[in-house]
């Protein structure tokens, strides 16, 4: 009545082989199943149990399930024949029935009862008898017992656990939440054999063909981490230390920081509440492997019956299988380095509308202006090929652009329309940049910044500059001769003629005019600031867990947004205003609207701090960079993660979108700038040259040049037009990740500009393509 070879099936799925009724069993070792059969057949068949082989299946989508016996684990099946109805078999059968009932698998309960020849009444009587039994369990010849197996089926078995049973996650000193996280590490093997298991797999992988070796070597790091954690959790401190010392040197250099943290967890008590351990435990490490390489690994584990390693692969790894040629070492290294491996291919398959929104409203105010304004407006249309090409492209219903009403955007005010007109007028004087025509650079050095400069931002028209400081203040300067003024008091405003043409000038109080203003309100260092597109507001995020909205008319705090429980590292306004994004130590990015005190969206998925945030130019997407060394792209409408980009070897601190929205650049502590194709979700370029953390990235107004600023006191200019033109992406490349990154950083580097001793923390291109840079002088 049951399929002997497919009787064990994980995740409550059913046997796909048409060989009998459905039989549902959650991960239970095959020894238990064999013993249950013995209840019916009268005795345990030695040969059946010996011949059980590791059964490994692939569900087609790349998720690997392994259903296996445990010849090498501490829980062992009985090797001596036992009569039907023995205490051991009864306890085993009843424990499985209890487990099935608790999971409401009634159909499986009925099938199991019929096969074991039990009625419902018999089952109940037997269960209550077993629960009250205080008998000593039968121990099999090899030192194992049925109860050690039962401990894997249920945390609360009706049988007293023997002295030789593996430690459980439900120790009396554990907290419930810690139990859930650490429970997998209770299934241990002989600690002396761990180095042998690992070394055996290492020798096998080193012996395979070169084309497979690079892919299979990806298994080393996650296996090493989880084997070490199992040893630590089960109180084998000396064995864990020896294991770490012997094999930590074999790991890739970009995991050095993770290994340093891992080495500090030498006792079971260290694991509780440790964020790094929680990251390893709660997320499956993703490996992308070709089908041929996977078959080699599968065959090796089946032949060796190396259950300890396969259990870790099943529990903690996600193997994403693709058809085609295996990837090379350089291709794998380009995408590796994040805390949880590569991004799943399925995570990058969603369509991203990276095109720009149409802007027909730009023409509305022009019809109402005088002829001179219309003529002036007509000129840039002829002289602005790049800007107009983008505009005409969007007017042709770019298939890559989202619908205009996909997300609600604020209506343009008259002042916004006038500003857009001025923007287009400025564009007539914009310098066309290229390899033969590099931009001028104006550097703003903050001297005597004893308060500790932590963040800088410029307004879009480059008229204001703001700085966030470690002394909890925000300071705003006017870059133009026009001084900063506050709006008059309510009493004075009531005396103003509201119909006069210069009413906007009259409402300003000349007595308050000054070159700079200081904004007080935060109770911790300010780490992120952002001007609104209309220059009326300023956002600031702080260590105090709040984001504050400041009025640049009154220079007072309007709103304090409280949602984060920990420091907020970055915040940014949407290109259209109204919306803004924030991210911080709590690993969750939040989307806000200025008129809502609660977040509209919460984007959760990162495994470490969110260190930088950026809006896509069409405002439909948000990019977040994290200390988990990944970049995620989130859909503002649905809240879903539509891209997971891996490749950086350190925390990410800067992001920038190209003006056309098709590409993105990212910078990190590894000193590399990576270029990404947003539509395909693939890395298309790698720019090497910086020697320290990259804190600032900015594309020129036409997207032909990328500027990068670093803590190494340099600004570098890169030819991104050439970098993107050389990229050829096809469906195969997108599906498999076979990225061939040319080593052409020196060819793409257009110039390096050094400061005397000033780290670069912000970059900004003016509307005429003058590059502004800022940082605090470090004597």
Helices and strands as residue ranges (DSSP letters): H 30-41, H 46-50, E 55-58, E 64-67, H 87-102, H 106-116, H 120-132, H 146-153, H 176-182, G 183-186, G 191-193, H 194-207, H 210-216, H 219-233, H 237-247, G 248-250, G 253-255, H 256-263, H 268-271, H 275-282, E 285-290, H 291-304, H 307-316, E 317-322, H 329-335, G 345-348, G 360-363, G 365-368, H 371-383, H 385-395, H 414-427, E 441-446, E 453-458, E 464-469, E 474-478, E 484-487, H 490-493, H 503-506, E 508-514, E 516-519, E 526-531, E 537-542, E 546-551, E 556-562, E 568-573, E 579-584, E 588-593, E 601-604, E 610-615, E 621-626, E 630-635, E 641-646, E 652-657, E 663-668, E 672-677, E 682-688, E 694-699, E 705-710, E 714-719, H 720-725, H 731-736, H 745-748, E 749-754, E 762-765, E 771-776
